[in-house]
Amino acid sequence: MTALELKVPPVVLVAIVAVGMWALSRISPDFSIAIPAAGWVAWGIALVGMAIAVLGVLAFRTAGTTVDPRVPEQSESLVVSGIYRYSRNPMYLGFLMVLCAWGLWLGNVPALLFLPAFVLYMNRFQIVPEERFMREKFGDAFTRYCTGVRRWL
């Protein structure tokens, strides 16, 4: 299972999950539900999610560290300010919010099953390996950070 660690770029995974959600909604139309104002709510959630992800990227850029999660060894600094005071993974949280919005837009209950699958995959194959590296590189500073800031929100 470690062969999948840090291999799939999270943006690619988001695209795969989004396509999977769409495909499942098309093959299971009987499980679709109409939610009043779903489009407006979905847009709102998506915009907030994108803003959170962008704030994460900007914090990394400001700190002069890599935003490519597949190469954590290139991390130059431990970013704990800005949006990182509230979430250790705001980019992933933003992606999840965009996928939640997509699921709401689709209005299909089975498609929503992809959301917990996304979280489980990200935790196991992206976040845990990243945190392992960060703990090795930044030691007690990272451990203290983890005790004060949750992984997702």
C-alpha positions as CSV (number, residue, x, y, z in Angstrom):
1,M,0.0,0.0,0.0
2,T,2.9,2.4,0.5
3,A,3.4,2.4,-3.3
4,L,0.4,4.8,-3.5
5,E,1.9,7.2,-0.9
6,L,2.5,10.7,-2.3
7,K,2.0,9.4,-5.9
8,V,-1.2,11.0,-7.1
9,P,-1.2,14.8,-7.2
10,P,-4.2,15.9,-5.1
11,V,-5.6,18.1,-7.9
12,V,-5.6,15.0,-10.1
13,L,-7.4,13.0,-7.4
14,V,-10.0,15.8,-7.1
15,A,-10.6,15.5,-10.9
16,I,-10.9,11.7,-10.7
17,V,-13.3,11.9,-7.8
18,A,-15.4,14.6,-9.5
19,V,-15.7,12.5,-12.7
20,G,-16.5,9.4,-10.6
21,M,-19.3,11.4,-8.8
22,W,-20.7,12.5,-12.1
23,A,-20.6,9.0,-13.6
24,L,-22.3,7.5,-10.6
25,S,-25.0,10.2,-10.7
26,R,-25.6,9.2,-14.3
27,I,-25.9,5.5,-13.7
28,S,-28.1,6.0,-10.6
29,P,-30.6,8.7,-11.5
30,D,-33.3,7.1,-9.3
31,F,-31.3,8.3,-6.3
32,S,-31.3,11.9,-7.3
33,I,-33.0,14.4,-5.1
34,A,-34.1,18.0,-5.7
35,I,-32.8,20.4,-3.2
36,P,-34.2,24.0,-3.3
37,A,-31.5,26.6,-4.1
38,A,-28.9,23.8,-4.4
39,G,-27.1,25.6,-7.2
40,W,-26.6,28.8,-5.2
41,V,-25.5,26.9,-2.1
42,A,-23.2,24.8,-4.1
43,W,-21.6,27.9,-5.7
44,G,-21.1,29.4,-2.3
45,I,-19.5,26.3,-0.8
46,A,-17.3,26.0,-3.9
47,L,-16.1,29.6,-3.7
48,V,-15.3,29.3,0.0
49,G,-13.5,26.1,-0.7
50,M,-11.4,27.6,-3.5
51,A,-10.6,30.6,-1.3
52,I,-9.4,28.4,1.5
53,A,-7.2,26.4,-0.9
54,V,-5.8,29.6,-2.4
55,L,-5.0,31.0,1.0
56,G,-3.1,27.8,1.7
57,V,-1.1,28.1,-1.5
58,L,-0.3,31.8,-0.8
59,A,0.9,31.0,2.7
60,F,3.3,28.4,1.3
61,R,4.5,30.8,-1.4
62,T,5.0,33.6,1.2
63,A,7.1,31.2,3.3
64,G,9.1,30.2,0.3
65,T,8.3,26.5,0.5
66,T,7.0,24.0,-2.1
67,V,3.3,23.6,-2.8
68,D,3.9,20.2,-4.4
69,P,2.8,17.7,-1.8
70,R,4.5,14.8,-3.6
71,V,7.9,16.1,-2.6
72,P,7.7,17.0,1.1
73,E,11.5,16.7,1.4
74,Q,11.6,20.1,-0.5
75,S,9.8,21.8,2.4
76,E,11.9,24.7,3.5
77,S,9.8,25.8,6.5
78,L,7.0,24.8,8.7
79,V,4.0,27.1,7.9
80,V,1.9,27.7,10.9
81,S,0.4,31.2,10.3
82,G,-2.5,32.5,8.3
83,I,-5.0,29.8,7.3
84,Y,-2.7,27.2,8.8
85,R,-3.7,28.4,12.3
86,Y,-7.1,26.8,11.7
87,S,-6.3,23.7,9.6
88,R,-3.1,21.7,8.9
89,N,-4.4,21.0,5.4
90,P,-6.4,23.9,4.1
91,M,-5.7,23.0,0.5
92,Y,-7.2,19.6,1.0
93,L,-10.0,21.1,3.0
94,G,-10.7,23.5,0.1
95,F,-10.7,20.6,-2.3
96,L,-13.1,18.6,-0.2
97,M,-15.4,21.6,0.0
98,V,-15.4,21.9,-3.8
99,L,-16.2,18.2,-4.1
100,C,-19.1,18.7,-1.5
101,A,-20.4,21.5,-3.7
102,W,-20.2,19.3,-6.8
103,G,-22.1,16.6,-4.9
104,L,-24.8,19.1,-3.9
105,W,-24.9,20.4,-7.5
106,L,-25.4,16.8,-8.8
107,G,-28.1,16.1,-6.2
108,N,-27.3,12.4,-6.2
109,V,-27.0,10.5,-3.0
110,P,-24.7,7.7,-4.1
111,A,-22.3,10.2,-5.6
112,L,-21.8,11.6,-2.1
113,L,-20.1,8.3,-1.2
114,F,-17.1,9.6,-3.0
115,L,-16.6,12.2,-0.3
116,P,-15.6,10.0,2.6
117,A,-13.6,7.9,0.2
118,F,-11.7,11.1,-0.8
119,V,-11.0,11.9,2.9
120,L,-9.9,8.3,3.7
121,Y,-7.5,8.3,0.7
122,M,-6.1,11.7,1.5
123,N,-5.5,10.8,5.1
124,R,-3.8,7.5,4.3
125,F,-1.8,8.2,1.2
126,Q,-1.2,11.9,1.3
127,I,-1.5,13.4,4.8
128,V,0.0,10.6,6.9
129,P,3.2,10.4,4.8
130,E,3.5,14.2,4.7
131,E,3.1,14.3,8.5
132,R,5.7,11.6,9.0
133,F,8.2,13.6,7.0
134,M,7.3,16.9,8.7
135,R,7.7,15.2,12.1
136,E,11.2,14.0,11.1
137,K,12.3,17.3,9.6
138,F,10.7,19.8,12.1
139,G,10.6,17.6,15.2
140,D,9.0,19.1,18.3
141,A,7.9,22.2,16.5
142,F,5.7,20.1,14.2
143,T,4.5,18.0,17.2
144,R,3.4,21.1,19.1
145,Y,1.7,22.5,16.0
146,C,-0.3,19.2,15.6
147,T,-1.5,19.4,19.2
148,G,-3.0,22.9,18.6
149,V,-4.3,22.6,15.1
150,R,-6.6,19.9,13.7
151,R,-5.8,18.0,10.5
152,W,-8.9,19.1,8.5
153,L,-10.8,21.7,10.5
